Amino acid sequence: MKSNPLFENRELSWLRFNERVLEEAEDERVPLCERLNFLSIFQSNLDEFFMVRIGSLYDQKLVDPKARDNKSGMTAGEQMEAALAVSRDLCHRRDRVYAQIFELLKEQGISLVDFHTLGPKHEKKLAQRFKKDFQPYLSTMIVGKKQVFPFMANKEIYAMAVLATKQDKERIGIVPCTSPAFKRLIEVPDKPGCFMLAEELILHFLPLMFPGFSVAAKSLVRVTRNADIDADAIWDEELSYRDHMAEVIKRRKRLAPIRAELSRTLEAPVVKRLCDNLNLKENQVFSYDSPLDLSFFGDFRDLMRSRAELFYAPRHPQDSALVDLEKPIIPQIARKDLLLHFPYESVRPFLGLLNEAARDPQVTRICMTLYRLAPHSKVVEALADAAENGKTVDVLVELKARFDEESNIEWSRRLEQAGCHVIYGVEHLKVHSKLCLIIRETPSGTQYITQIGTGNYNEKTSRLYTDLSYITSRLDIGQEAWQVFSALLEGKTVDHTEHLLVAPNCLQNKLADLIDEQTARARSGLPGHIRVKINSMSDKTLIEKLIEAGKAGVRVEMIIRGINCLRSGIPGETDNIRIISIVGRYLEHSRIYLFGDGAERRSFIGSADWMTRNTLKRVEIACPIEDGDCLDRLEDLFTLMWSDNCAARLQEADGTYKRIYPGITAPVRSQERLAEIAAKAAQKAQQAKENATGGTRIG
């Protein structure tokens, strides 16, 4: 199967996205502590990429080594090889950025050292501390003829030594470097602001851990394990679904290694021995000049918290100018649809709505889907209160939300204890939709308050991710939302909808129809226009529809943060398609679909990216926006982001991305502009309220 120049491989496209994150760490215009944060995000992103995507390719290679990706034509093995090579280049670049940033940290009085930069005096003091505070809590493992290679936990750091004696062949000694008994970041005695990582301390004093041996070579080692486990494939009917998912989590912790990282370069025979024990190829071993785990950056950021110039200027979510939090919210929604934009606006109106519904005697039922939640979830508190107040509360908790399974299991128990009816979704499908339905029985009949969002019900990430939340009392939307919940309560999905786009049966086909409508307009000589903002795009059916639309003359404008398998700007093929990616202070997470212009425009927000996993293999919901003010706001939002010339990158015809610079035009940093717009709107609304009441609010 030949590769198609119009398509980009999914895995390589994702690595291009993480490269854009790394660019933020490189950018000298970004405040120093924020550069630290982007470097840490780059590493955590790459960890997850190896655990999930490389892990998935590893499994595909074992099951069907000849199968090819339907866009790039590459086998799983070829994709792995290419992704490993690109990852290695990015990690070398990461090491260079790390060195540059730490030179700047020294100017702030903070340094991270090892024993090459310390004298005998400090080494002696650290040796004393090692013997007292570390050595008693460390265990040693020696790999020999009678001792098997130990299990290395996912992403944990180990000190490894090549041990030798006069009588014996070389052995491998291993010491885990993590313990609750000591912190990872150690302040060097008598050197304020000078720190060392615990694993470097342990590595240096390894000879004390292995008396009778000489240490011929040593390095820190970190193993990444496959986390791509199919929960449905190993379904155990003897267990409850919740207990089954707990078993899945245990199994995942012991899946096959797919990467080993070293802090020192070791000789080839030692690396081969490590690979043999971990069942890795040598190209799956990475050696770095920077620490194996960058999570300690958070500690450094905390140390410099008082230095405002090293951080982004403070930005706080504003109260929406469109809702009065001092008055009941349900009547306000009954009069006018509400569109909230996080993190520029606060999540308080939605939380207030939930708490109001929990107490409202006319509310009989609350239905909600939960995918990821904040550590101390106010959403769960409100649902629990509603159940305790006698409401019927149906909550779908998705236990297959990757890496949130354990917390979701605990939340499901808490909700059940409060009297909520908890269900766990549909067989073989994740429920990724963000849907909340409040049902009221009033003297004039049944009233529905429906909320549909682009992001999780997570108060913490609502301050970090850009998301949209639409709340409406529209009867047609409420009735269809109830159809969706009724199906989910029976373990089913809806087969037909008039208004909502609902995957897996009524989203991809409806999006294809909407694209076709614009294509037909262009072919008949009328203007066609498609604007889409999503996180990722890999659905081949929709990509082919977009290519067809572009060839027909439809103007296609797309803001895609991450994975993008379509190459735009290819003459004669995709030259009517323009794609940008915005990476900045906040994680772009909202999904907007706009078709057409003027009176015939069709607009939606929803939970679904344009990936096959979203359009055909999950329960996702997108909602039409028909309120004129909300429509105008969506278009203004897209237009502003499309004009970004500071944080945006334009995709080139070869699939690479090039940063857009202001040039002779005024700089537009869309996230900053949106924060300013929200602040001004909130101030104006507050001033109007004060003028109406004839006084000034104090406090």
N, C-alpha and C positions, 0 to 999 in steps of 0.2 A: 504494500500500500504506500503510494507516494504521499509526501507531505503536501498540504495545500497552503500556498503562500498567504491566503486570506486568514488562516487560522494560527493561533498561538497555542503552544502546549500549556496546559493548566498549571503544572508544577513550576515551570520556568517563569510563567507570568506571575505567580505568587512570589517567587524570589525577586522579581523586578520590583514588586511592591515593597518587600522588606528592604531592598536597596534604597527605596525612597525614604523609608524610616531612618536608615543609616545616614542618608544625606542631611537629615535634620540634626543629627549628632555632629556632623562635620561642619555645619553652617555656623560661621562665626557671628552671624547676626542674631542667633538664638542665644538667650542667656545661659551662662555656664551650667547652672544646676538643671536647667531644662535639657541641655545637651546630655548630661549624665542620664537623665530619665529616658531620652530617646535611645541611648546606647543600651540601657537595660531592657527596654521594650524590644529592640532588635534581637537581643539574645533570647528572651522568653518566647518571642515569635518563632525564632529558628528552632528552639527546643520543641515547640508544639508541632512545627512542620515535620521534623524528623519523627516524632512519636506517632503522628497521625498520617501524613501524606507519604513519607518514605516508608513508614510501617505498612501502609496499604499497598504500595508498589511491591514491597517485599513479599506480601501475601499473594498478590496477583502473579508475581513471577513464579512462585511455587505451584500455584494452581493451574495457570495457563500461560507458559512462557512465550508462546507465539502470538497471543492476542495483542491487538494494536489499538492505541487510542484513536477514537473516531475523528479527531480533528488534526492532530499532528502526524498520525501514522506511526508513532513510536511504540515499541514494545515496552512492557514494564521495566525490563532490564535496561533498555536504552534510556528510558526516562530517569531511572535511578542513577545511572552513570553520569548523565548530563547534569542532574540536580546536585550530585556530590561535587562535581567539578566547579559549578557556579558557587556553591556554598563555601568551598575552600577559598575561592578568590575573595568572596565577601568577608570571610573571617580574617584573612590577611589585612584587608582594608579596615576592618573593625579594630585590629591590633594597632594599626597606625593612628586611628582616631583616639583610641584609649591613651596612647602615649602622649598625644598632643593635649588632651584634656587634663591629664595629670600634671603636665608641666604648668598649666594654668592654675590648677589646684594648689600647687606649691606657693604660688603668689598670694594665695588666700590663707597660707599658713597650715595647710593640710597636705600630708604626704602618706603614701603607702609604700612601705619598704620591705626588703628581705635582708638576709644576712650579708649579702655582698656590699651593702651600703652602711652596715653597722660595724662599730669597732669592738674590740675584746671586752671593754667595760660593759657595754649593753648586752653583748652575747652572754656574759656571765650572769647578769641579772635575769635575762630571759631563760637561761638554763635552770636557774633556781625556781622560777615560776613554773616552767614546764614540769619539773619533778614534783612540785607541790600540787599544782592545780590541774594538770593535764594527764600526766602519766598514769595516775591511779585509776582513771576512768577510761583508758584506752585498752583495747584488746588487740592481740596480734594473731595473725594466721600465716602459716608457712606452707607453701605448696611444694610437695615432694612426691616421692614414689607412693607413699601411703596416705597423703593428704590431697584431696581433690581441690580444684580451684573453687574458691568460695563464691556464693551468690553476691552479686553487686547490685544494690537497690538502684532503682531509676533515679538519675540526676544527683545521687549522693557522691561526695568526694572521698576518695581513698588515697592514702599514701602507699606507693608501691616501691619496693626495693629489690634489686638483684643482689642476692646474698651469696657469699662464697666462703668456704673454709679450705684448708690445705688438704683435707681428707676426702672431700665430697665434691660432687658437681654443683653447679650453681642452682640455687633455689630462688623462688619468688616469695618475698615477704609482703604482707598486706595489712594495713591498719586503717580502720574506718576513722574519718576525721570529724564526725559529727556526734555530739553528745549534749543532752540537756544540762550537763554539769558545767559547761563553759560556753562563753559567747564566741562567735566567729571573728568579730573585729576586736583586736587587742591593742590597747594603747601602750606604746613602748615606754618603759620607765625612764623618767627624767628627760623625756623629749616631748613636750606638749605639742599636740596636733600631729604627732607621728604615729602611724598605726601599722599593724601587721595582721595578716589573716591567720587564723588558727591553723589552717592546713599547711601553711608555709612553716610555721613554728614546729609542727609535728614532723614534717618532712625533714627539716634540718636535724632534728634530734633522733631520727630513726635508729642510728647506731646504738642508742641507749635502750631501744626496745628489742634489739636482737643481739644480746651478748653472745660472744663466741663466733659471730659472723663478721666479715668485713662487707661493707656496702660498696659494691662495684658500680652501681648506677641506681638512680632513683628518679621518680616522677610522681606527680599527682595524676590521678585517673578519675574520670567521670564517665559513666556509661549511660546512654540513652536507650530506653527500651520501647519496643513497639507498643502503642496504646490502642491500635485499631482492632478492637474486638467486637464481633457481631453478637449483640446480646440475644437476638432472636434465634440465631443459629445454634446456640447452646442452651436453649430453653429447657428448664427442668420442671416438668409438670408436678413433681412432688413438692415443690416449694411455692409459697406465695410469690407474686410478682415482685414485691418489695424485697423479700429475702433472696429471690433470684438475682436481682440487681446488686445486692450486697455481695453475692458470690462472684458476680461478674467483675466487680471492683477488685476483689482479692486476686482473681485470675490475671487481671490486667497487670498487676504489679510484678508478675513473674513471666511476662511474655519475653520473646527473644530480643537480645540486644541488636540495635541497628546502627549504633555509632559509639565510638570510644574517643574521648578527648584527653590529651596529655598536656601537662604544663612544661615538659622538657622533651627535647628530642632524644629518643633512645635508639640504640643500635638496631639494625634490621633483625638479627636473630631474636632479640627481646620482644620487638613489636610482633614478629611472627608467632612467638609463643603466646603472647597476649591474644592475638587474633584466633589462634587455634583453640584457646580455652573459651573464648567468647563466641566462636563460630562467626567471625567477621572476616571480610577481605581487607587487605591493607589500605585500600582507598576509602575505607570506612573509618579510618583512624585519623584524627586531626590533632596537630600540635600547635599550641598557641604561645604568644608572647604576653598575653593578658590573662587575668584570672579565669578559671573555668566557670565560675558562677558570679554574675555581676549584681546579685540582689543586695549586696552590702552598700550599693550606691544610695539606697534609701537612708542609711545611717549618716552618710556624708551630707546628704541634702538637709537632714534634720540639724546637723551641726551648724549649717550656714543659713538656717531659716531666718535669722534676724537681718541678713544682708539682702535687702529687697532688690537691689540691682542685679542679683544673680538669678532671679526668678522672673517669670512673666508677671506683668502688673496684675494685681488682684482683680478677679472678676467674680461676681456673685449672681446667681440666678435671681431675676427680678419677678415680682408678682405680676401676673398678666394684667394688662390694662383693660382686658375685655371681661373680667369677672371681679365681682366685689366679694372678697373673702369674709367680710363682716355680715353678709346676708346669706340666706339659704341658697345653695348652689343649684339644686334641682329645678326650681322655678326659673332661674336664669338660663339653664340649658333648654328648658321647654320653650323659651322665647327666642333663643338664638343659638345656633351651633357654635361650638368653641374649638379652636385649633391652638394647641400649645406647642411651643418649640423649645425643647431642652438643648443645652443647659442654659440658654439665654433667658428662658423663663422658668419659673419654679414649678416643681411637681405638686406643690401644695393644693392647687385646685382639684386635682384628681384624688389626692389623699383625703381632702375635705369632702369630696363627693362620696367616697367609700364610707367614711365615718358617718356622714349624714344618712346614707342609706341604711347603715347598721342600726340606727336609732329610729328611723322613720316608720311609724306604725302602718303606713300604706304600702311599704315595700314588703313584698311576700317572698321574693326570690332573688338571689345574686348568683350569677354563673361567671366563672373566670378560668382562663388558662394561665398556668404559671410555668415558666421555663427556667429563668435564672432570677434569684432574689438577693437582696442585700443581706449582710450578716445579721442585722437586727431589724427584720422586715416589719415596717409599719403596715404594709399591705396585708400580711398574715394576721397582724393584730386586729385590723379592721374586720377581716373575714371571720376571725374567731369571735369577735364581739357580736357580729351579726348573727352567727349561729347560736350563741348564748342568749341572744335576745329573741330567739324563736323563729328567725328567718330560715328558709330552706337555702342552703349554701352549697352549690355544686362546684367543686374545684378539680380541674384536670391538672395534675402535677406530672410533668414530663420527667420521668426518672432516667431517661436516656440522654439528658442534656450533658454533653461530654465534659468531664472534669467537675461537674456540679452534682453528680449522682448522689454522693454521700450527703451533702447538705439538703438536697431535695428529699431524700429518704427521711431525714429528721423533720423537715417541714411537713411532710405528709402525715407523720405521726402526730405532730402538734395540732394540725388541722382536724384530724380525726378525733383527737381527745377533746377538742372544743365542740364537737358535734357536727362538723362539716361532712358532707358526702364527698369523699375523695375517689377519683378514678385515675387510671394510669395510661389512658390513650388508646390508640388503635393498633392492632397487631401489624407489625412490619412497617409502621409509619411513626415518625416523630411528629409530635404536635408542637409546631414552632410559632403558631399564630399568637398574636397579642390581642386578646378579645375579652371584654368585660361587659356583661349585660345585667342591668338592674330592672326588675319587673315590679311595677306598682299597680295596685288595684285601687282605682279612684272612682268617685261617683259617676264620672263621665265615661268610665271604661278602663281597659288595660292600657297602661303607659309603659313604654320601653325607653330606657336611657342606655345608649350603647356607646362604648368607648373602643376604638380600634387604634392601635399604635404601631410604630415601626421598631420599637425597642422594648426591652424587658421591663418588668415591673420591679425595678431596682433603684431605690432612691440614691444609692451611692454612684452608680454609673450614669444616672440622669444628670450628674454634675460634670461628667467627663465625656459623654458621648452626645453627638447631635442626633436628636430624634424628634419625631412628630407624634402628637397624640390628639386624635379627633374625637370629640364627644358630641353626640347628637340625640335628639328625641324623635327623629324621623321614624314614622311607623313602619315604612317599608324596610328600612335597614334593621330595625329592632326585630321584626317578624322573621327576617332571614337569619339574623344572628341566633334567634331561638331555634330555627331549623338546624343550624350548625350544631348547637349544643345538644339538641334532642338526638341527633345522629351520634355524636360523640358519647353520650350517655349509654347508647346501645352498642358502642364499639364499632360504629360505622362512619362513613363520610357521605356528604351530600352529593347527589348526582346532577343536580340542576339548580341554578340560581338565576335570578333576573337582574340583581343589582350588585351583589358582592362578587368578587373574584375569589374562589375558594379552591385551593389545591387539595387533593391531587387531580380532581376531575373537571374543575371549572375555572382554571386559571391560565394554564399555558395556551389552551385553545382560544380563550377569550382575548388574551394578549395578542395572539397571532391574528385574530379577526380585526382587532383595533389597528394593528400595523397594516393589514391588508386594506383597510378603509383609506388610510393615508396614501398608500400605493395607488389605489384606484383614482383618488383625486389627482395625483400627479400625472397619471397617464391620460386623464381627461383634460389636462391643461390647467388645473387648479393648483394652488399652492398646497403642498403637503409638509407637515412639520411634526417631528417626534422629539420629545425631550425626556430623558430618563436619568434619574439619579439613583444609583444602587451601590452596593458594596462589591459585588462580583458578578461576572457573566461568563457562563460556560455552556448554556443550553443551546445545542446546535440548531434545533428547530427555530428558535427565536433569532439566533444569529443569522441564519440563512434568510429569514423573513426580512431582517434589517438590511442585509446586502441587496436583496431584491428591491426593497423600498428605495434605497439609495440610488440604485441604477435607474429607477423610474423617475428620479428627480426629487424625491423627498429629502428635505433637510433634516438630518439626524444629528442631534447634539446629546452627548452622554457624559455624565460625571460618574466615573467608576473608581472607587477608592483602591480596590485590591485586584483580584484575579480578573483578567479580561482576555478572552480567547479570540477576540476579533481584532484584526489589524486594520486600522483606518488609514485613509489618505492614499491608498494605492490607486494610481491613475487608471481610469476606466472601470474600476471595480468598486472601490469604497471611498472615492474622493468626495462624495457628498456626506460622508460620515466623519464627525470630529469627536474625539474622545479625550477628556482630561481627567487627571487624578489630583485630588487635593489631600495633602498630608500636612497637618498643622497641630496647633495646641490641643484641639479636641479631636476625638476619633469620629470621623464622618460615618454615620450609621443610618441616617434616614433614607427611606426609599420613596421616590416620587415618580409617577408615570404620567406624562402629559402628552396628549394626542390632539393635534390641530390647534387652531387659534380662534380668537373671537367668540362669537355666539355658539359655534359648533364644537368648542373645545371639550374634551373629556379628560378628567383629572382624577387620579387615584393616589392614595398613600397606602402602604401595607407592610407586611413583615417579610415579604419574599424577595430575595435576590433572583436574578435570572440565571439560575443554575438548575440543572436537571434534578438535583437532590431537593431543591425547593419547589420546583414547578410540578414534579411528578411523584416525589417520594416522601413528602411531608404534608401535614395539614397547615396550610398558610392562608392568610386572608388579606385581601386588599379591598379598600372601600372607596366608592365614588364620592367625590367632593362636589356638591352642587351649590352650596351657599356662596353667593357672589363675593362676599368679603373674604371668605376662606380661599376661594379660587384665586382671587387677585393676590392674596398673600403668598400662595404657593408659587404663582408665576413670578412675583417679585423676588422671592427667595431664590428660585432657580436662576433668574437673570443676574442677580448679584453674584452668586457663586460662579456663574459662567464667565463673569468679567474679572474674576480673581487673577491678578498678575504677580502675586508674591508667593503664595503657597501652592499654586497649581502647576502641574506638569502636563505637557501636551504629548500624546502618543504619536510617534513617527511611523512611517510606513513599514519600517523593519521591526516594529514591536517595541523599540526602546522609547524611553520617555525623556523629554527635555524640559527643564524648568522654564516657565514663562516669566519674563522680566518686564517691569513697567515701561522701560524705554523712555520715550518722550511723553507718554501718557501718565496721569496721576496714579500712584500706587493704590491698588485695591487688595486689601487683605480681608476676605469675606467674613471670616470668623470674628475679627475685631469689629468690623462694620455692624454685624448682626448683634453683637453685644452692646454696642453703642445705641443702636436703634431700640433695643429692648429697654435699656436704661432710660432713654429719653421718653419712651412711651409710658413707662411706669411713673416717672416724675410728673409728666403731664396729667396722668390720671389722678395722681395723688393731689396735685394742685387743684384740679377741678373739684375733687371731693371736698377739699378744705374751703374752696370758694363757695360751694353749695351749702356747707354747714356754717359758714360765717366765722370760722376760727382756724387756728393752726394746730395740727396734731402734734402732741409732745411725745418724745420717746422714739 
